[in-house]
Amino acid sequence: MKDYFSTKNMIRKLLGFCLIMLVSLTLPQIAFAEETEITSQMLTEIESRVNKALDAGEEYVDLTDLGIITNMYADRIGEQYQKVLNLCDTCQNNHGSFFVGSHRDPYAYVSPAIEPAEEADSYGTGPNLLAGITIAYDPYYMFSDGGADTELIAQSQAKMTQEYDYAISVVNDHMNDTEKALALYDYLIALTDYPDAEMIDEEGIEVYSKDSCSACAVFRDHLSLCVANATAYCYLLSDCGIPCIRVDSAEMQHSWVMLKVDGAWYHADPTWDNARFENGTTSKGDPNDDSWDIGAASHHYFLKSDKEMQEGLEHYGWELVKDYSPDSSVTELPEADQSGNYDSLFFGKDNIWQEDVNYNYINGCWYFLNMASNQIVKTVYGLDMNKAEYIDAPSEEIMKYAYSSGNYLFICDDKGIWRCNTLDGKMERLDLQEARDQRGTPLFTEMNIASGQLNGIVQYEIGQEQWEPAAYSYSMEDLLQMAVIPETEAAAETESASESASETAAQSSSAAVESSAAAGTEAAKPAKRSGGILPFVLIGLAAAAGLGGIIYYRKKNGLYDGDEDGNEDGAEAGDDNGAEEKDDIYDPDSADTADDLYDTDDADTTDDDIYDDTDDPDDHNRTNEPDSYI
């Protein structure tokens, strides 16, 4: 026992332990010492072969002739193998992906194929031969017997490029970030619908095609799931310089977007604002056979805070998705703590009467429909509702949808489409011959403008409350050159409707009188006395209605003298507070400040008014401070 713990024995054992450790550390390197040094020439050759295979739609690239040995370790990837992985990523991004704006969306997934070298003890843990490169294509582009349809890939790329260009064209440099976000939001909603499920699994859960999850599905098929809509919206916002991220909720199985405008983060959900109906009618009450209203866009989930999304809008459990968020500088989930900032604007909840209405930007103004009064609203100053003009409907028909292209606003009512030139205010009903056929006069029910076309649905009544739909599309060029229904015929439609209503009323009145007479002499006497007074009552009511109509018309058109100074307010530049300030334009503080043009701080100053030309930090002038209007 004494010799065992002697100094000599202890030194001998220590040296033996060190020798064992040295051998154990060097053995892996000795075993894997045959790893091939992959040169730049080899990488160029591999890249060339992979790109040619992608161009041909091939699924495998053979590299055995290069004899490349790469080492794989249990806890790390060998240096040379990493070079191959990097090369695969490059080929996938540059040659196996669709270009969606400045972004890449892969349709082919490229990866190395390795086989164990002869001297390796087990697969994947020693020297491996780089046998080749495998290419897995999106099933949407695969032939049934293998290989990819390269012609379909090329067609899809061309279509997506065109569609993306259409989408990004709805914004311009005169818009601020909030306006850009709104314009892109409404366009994306008009462009897309939710796809039908491919199947229902055993648990009753809907199963959708994988390719409807890609942003490409938005621009290629216009049928896309929430994850695709969110990614596509991120792409568009990012290319407009607006910081944004995609967020996913595993609990909800749902995706949407967070974006940063006016210095704060907000939520936006273009999928849940794309209204879907299950009652067989559109939001306007028209027949609908496919549950989607192609012209409807709501804004319940647009520019909302964390609190608003959680408490009132039933969103929860969201997390940042870094891989699909264009803004790589955002590494942690941001906080959206600004509530109610946009409630007073025309898409905000204070104007909830704007349900399912889209918004159109034309030459610095926004145009949309006031469904309650059947008028076109034109905002004179950006997104602010406090300064707006109201334009009457071109006919007695109820307007349902309004979409813009260039300087024109196209409006849909029951009987067809109106073309409105916003430069001169001229409105003409288009003669849509192709939208009519032998089934009779159609009911125009849905409309939007997307992909450079006006798209719509008409319904033909084929039985008692039975309708048959038909779709139609017109290019913008066709619409601008299309013949119009003469004003006399358009007026005749309205007059005919009026005469029909009057005739119905007269018939009802005559029937009532005859019925009273038939009731007997005693009953007829009071009826006759009432009949003697009735004309005077009707005349009085008609006169009152006429006077009321004149007053309403004059007031609505700025011609009502609210301050009783003998001058119509139209001559007083739109005064609406009843005070005698002739130069006052919508003065909310009711102060007698002649040079006050919508003074937001209630002070008698001109350097912080909306339309002044100064560079004051608080100035609301869009020309000088385009982002400071909120």
Helices and strands as residue ranges (DSSP letters): H 7-31, H 40-56, E 60-62, G 64-66, E 69-71, H 79-95, E 97-100, E 103-106, E 108-116, E 127-137, G 139-141, H 150-168, H 177-191, E 199-200, E 206-207, G 210-213, H 215-220, H 226-239, E 244-249, E 254-261, E 264-268, E 302-304, H 306-311, E 318-321, G 322-324, G 349-354, E 360-362, E 365-370, E 375-379, E 388-392, E 401-405, E 408-413, E 416-421, E 427-429, G 433-435, E 443-450, E 453-463, E 466-475, H 476-481, H 487-517, H 521-556, G 569-572
